[in-house]
Amino acid sequence: MSLTYLVPFVGYVVIASPAAYKAVRGVLGNWVANAEGLPTNAGLLLHAIVFILVVGFLMRLLVVHKSNFYGTKMAGEYCDNGDECYHTCYGGVCN
């Protein structure tokens, strides 16, 4: 299974769990969830925003995209001699 599927899955399981709602309730107050960990509408919105930010950051950090939309590698990306870079491949890095 690739990280493309695993990162959002793990992020959702952690952020959407009742334990996470209870922990955030302890920090931010009763507007996030009730004592059993059931979220309020504001708590759902908060956790949805946190989920988007955390998973977006982890996807950028962990998942490697090998090319851009046009199929050429951009400056700073690693390359081999046969790779098509936007400018040139020099010393294993696109310039």
Number of C-alpha atoms within 10 A of each C-alpha: 5 7 13 12 10 12 17 18 12 12 17 17 11 14 16 16 14 18 14 16 25 21 14 19 19 13 10 12 12 15 13 25 24 16 13 10 17 16 23 15 12 12 20 16 13 14 20 15 11 14 18 14 12 16 17 13 11 15 18 10 9 11 12 10 10 12 13 9 6 7 12 15 24 20 15 12 15 17 21 13 12 7 15 16 23 14 12 17 22 13 11 14 17 21 17
